[in-house]
Amino acid sequence: MADAADKTAWDFRFPAIDGGELDLAAYKGRVLLVTNTASFCGYTYQYEALEKLHDTKAAAGLTVIGVPSGDFNQESADNATVKTFCETRFGIEFPLTAISPVRGPKATPFYAWVKQQKGWEPAWNFNKVLIGRDGRILGTYGSGDEPGAGKLGVAIEAALKG
């Protein structure tokens, strides 16, 4: 595997919500918006905007990836419940990982890499990491940065054009 400084998002895998793996290398050449999510958060409504963004920008090269996390004690206890909630309540079709830690010493390798590269880790649910077509981190965004709007929307559009 590449030296830590040479790694890109394409070097990482997550456990998938349905079992198996979600290999980010499968999205090489696409723009990714990786978002840590939770079912019982004040920002859970963002699932709707994330799905709309995924649906409307997929042809342009965007993939949204949801990373359910219990790090802030606002997620269901099991993957099946999370999946059912996301599909029935919000019609989520973008890829979801299994429930995964996103901060601290138990953070998944992807989030540990983001912290190493940018000195950033999610401060709350629905924090976002924008990955460029080259697999490099373009930016990190907080819960208040609405999917597809404001500075995040501008950054996504620039990434899709670049």
C-alpha positions as CSV (number, residue, x, y, z in Angstrom):
1,M,0.0,0.0,0.0
2,A,1.1,3.6,-0.6
3,D,3.0,5.6,1.9
4,A,0.6,7.6,4.1
5,A,1.4,10.9,2.3
6,D,0.8,9.2,-1.1
7,K,-2.5,7.6,-0.2
8,T,-5.7,8.7,-1.8
9,A,-9.3,7.9,-1.0
10,W,-9.0,5.0,-3.5
11,D,-6.8,3.2,-1.0
12,F,-9.6,2.7,1.5
13,R,-12.5,0.3,2.1
14,F,-15.4,0.3,4.5
15,P,-17.5,-2.6,5.7
16,A,-20.7,-2.3,3.6
17,I,-24.2,-2.1,5.3
18,D,-25.3,-5.3,3.5
19,G,-22.1,-7.2,4.4
20,G,-18.9,-7.4,2.4
21,E,-16.9,-4.3,1.5
22,L,-17.5,-0.9,0.0
23,D,-14.2,-0.3,-1.8
24,L,-13.6,3.3,-2.7
25,A,-11.4,2.3,-5.5
26,A,-14.6,1.3,-7.4
27,Y,-15.3,5.1,-7.6
28,K,-11.9,6.1,-9.0
29,G,-12.4,9.1,-11.3
30,R,-15.6,10.2,-9.6
31,V,-16.1,13.0,-7.1
32,L,-17.2,11.7,-3.6
33,L,-19.1,13.3,-0.9
34,V,-18.5,11.1,2.2
35,T,-20.9,12.0,5.0
36,N,-21.1,10.6,8.5
37,T,-24.8,10.1,9.2
38,A,-27.2,9.2,12.1
39,S,-30.8,8.3,12.2
40,F,-31.8,10.3,15.3
41,C,-30.0,13.7,14.8
42,G,-31.4,17.2,14.2
43,Y,-29.6,17.0,10.8
44,T,-31.1,13.7,9.7
45,Y,-33.3,15.7,7.3
46,Q,-30.2,16.2,5.2
47,Y,-30.6,12.6,4.0
48,E,-33.2,14.0,1.6
49,A,-30.8,16.6,0.1
50,L,-28.0,14.1,0.0
51,E,-30.2,11.6,-2.0
52,K,-31.3,14.4,-4.4
53,L,-27.7,15.5,-4.9
54,H,-26.6,11.9,-5.5
55,D,-29.5,11.4,-8.0
56,T,-29.1,14.7,-9.9
57,K,-25.3,14.8,-10.1
58,A,-24.5,11.1,-10.6
59,A,-24.4,11.5,-14.4
60,A,-21.9,14.4,-13.9
61,G,-19.7,12.2,-11.8
62,L,-20.8,12.6,-8.2
63,T,-21.3,9.7,-5.7
64,V,-22.6,10.4,-2.2
65,I,-21.4,7.8,0.4
66,G,-23.2,7.6,3.8
67,V,-21.2,6.5,6.8
68,P,-23.7,5.7,9.6
69,S,-21.9,6.3,12.9
70,G,-22.8,5.9,16.6
71,D,-20.0,8.1,17.7
72,F,-22.5,10.8,18.9
73,N,-25.0,8.3,20.3
74,Q,-27.7,9.1,17.7
75,E,-27.6,6.0,15.5
76,S,-29.6,2.7,15.6
77,A,-27.9,-0.3,17.1
78,D,-27.7,-2.4,13.9
79,N,-27.1,-2.1,10.2
80,A,-30.4,-3.7,9.1
81,T,-32.4,-1.0,11.1
82,V,-30.3,1.8,9.6
83,K,-30.7,0.5,6.1
84,T,-34.5,0.1,6.5
85,F,-34.8,3.6,8.0
86,C,-32.8,5.2,5.2
87,E,-34.7,3.4,2.4
88,T,-38.2,3.7,3.8
89,R,-38.0,7.2,5.2
90,F,-35.8,8.9,2.6
91,G,-35.6,6.6,-0.4
92,I,-31.8,6.4,0.0
93,E,-30.1,4.7,-3.0
94,F,-26.6,6.0,-2.5
95,P,-24.0,3.6,-1.0
96,L,-24.1,3.2,2.8
97,T,-21.3,1.7,4.9
98,A,-21.9,-0.4,8.0
99,I,-22.1,1.5,11.2
100,S,-18.5,2.8,11.6
101,P,-16.5,5.0,14.0
102,V,-15.5,8.3,12.4
103,R,-13.4,9.9,15.1
104,G,-10.9,9.2,17.8
105,P,-8.5,6.2,18.1
106,K,-11.1,3.8,16.7
107,A,-11.9,5.8,13.6
108,T,-12.0,3.8,10.4
109,P,-8.8,4.0,8.3
110,F,-10.5,6.5,5.9
111,Y,-11.3,9.0,8.7
112,A,-7.9,8.4,10.3
113,W,-6.3,9.4,7.0
114,V,-8.5,12.5,6.7
115,K,-7.4,13.5,10.2
116,Q,-3.8,12.9,9.4
117,Q,-4.0,14.8,6.1
118,K,-6.2,17.7,7.2
119,G,-6.1,17.8,11.0
120,W,-9.9,17.4,10.9
121,E,-12.4,14.9,12.2
122,P,-16.2,15.0,12.3
123,A,-17.3,17.2,15.2
124,W,-20.9,16.0,14.8
125,N,-23.2,14.0,12.6
126,F,-23.6,15.0,8.9
127,N,-20.0,16.4,8.6
128,K,-18.8,16.0,5.0
129,V,-15.5,15.2,3.2
130,L,-15.3,16.2,-0.5
131,I,-13.0,14.0,-2.5
132,G,-11.8,15.0,-6.0
133,R,-11.6,12.8,-9.0
134,D,-7.9,12.2,-8.2
135,G,-8.8,10.8,-4.8
136,R,-7.4,13.7,-2.9
137,I,-9.3,15.6,-0.2
138,L,-10.8,18.9,-1.6
139,G,-12.4,20.0,1.6
140,T,-14.2,19.2,4.9
141,Y,-17.5,20.6,5.9
142,G,-19.7,20.8,9.0
143,S,-23.2,19.8,9.8
144,G,-24.5,23.2,8.9
145,D,-23.1,23.0,5.4
146,E,-26.2,21.9,3.5
147,P,-25.7,19.3,0.7
148,G,-25.5,21.0,-2.7
149,A,-25.9,24.5,-1.3
150,G,-23.7,27.4,-0.3
151,K,-19.9,26.9,-0.2
152,L,-20.3,23.1,-0.4
153,G,-22.5,23.4,-3.5
154,V,-19.9,25.7,-5.1
155,A,-17.1,23.2,-4.2
156,I,-19.0,20.2,-5.6
157,E,-19.7,22.1,-8.9
158,A,-16.0,23.1,-9.2
159,A,-14.9,19.5,-8.5
160,L,-17.3,18.1,-11.1
161,K,-16.0,20.6,-13.7
162,G,-12.3,20.0,-12.8
